[in-house]
Amino acid sequence: MYKNILVPVDLNAIGFSDKAIDCAIWYAQQNDANLQLISVLPGMNMPMVASYFPETAIKAMASDTRAQLLSFAKQHIPDDIQVSVHVEQGKPYKRILKYAQAHAIDLIIIPSHKRSKLDKAMLGSVAAKVVENANMDVLVIKP
């Protein structure tokens, strides 16, 4: 049923994405699907932010994030599952959805922070925005 599964990974929150990865592994094994991990560097391409960081620093940050994501994949995903990793820059929910559209993703498995209603009103939720705007199946995993 699913052939391309995308899991957004927040490398800043230790253990946050683990439950979503476990679920994605199960779906990948049941469907003989490819697993794709994405991590988004928020705001790095915004003019105000970019003016503080030279382009080389932004590239180094993206390269370091990719290395961390590869390490995360190696640590959590069995060798029998085909996995690829991707690093994007911009608004997390927009980059996740744009990537999903461009790569024929048919299932997004996304972890969600357990936030209060006030936090959601103030900050918004990447998972909620992905669910609202996605045109493919989305599975939200709570901590």
C-alpha positions, 0 to 999 in steps of 0.5 A: 500500500505504501511505497515511500514513507517520510519521517521528519526527524528533530535532531535537537530533541533526543528521543523525540523521533524514536517512536515515529521511527519504530512505527515507520520501520514497521510500515516499511517492513509490512509494505516493502517500502522505502524510508526517507528521513528529513531534517529541516533547518528553520529560517537559515535562508531568511535574509535576516538570519542569513546576514548573520551567518556566512554562506560557508557556515550555513553549508557547514551546518547543513553538512553537519546536520546531514552527518547527524541524520545519517548517524541517526539512521544507522543507529535506528534503522535495520540494514534490510530497509532502504533509507535515504536522508535529506536536509532542507532549509526553511519553514519546517512544515512547508519544506516537509510538504514540498519534499513529500510532493516532489518525491512521491511520498504516500505516507508521512509519519511525524512525531508531535510534541505534547503541548498545551493549548496555549503553546499551540496557539502561540507557536503553532504545531508543525505536525498540525500544519502538515496534517492540515495541508498534506494531500497524502496520508499522515500518521501523527505519533504522540510521545 
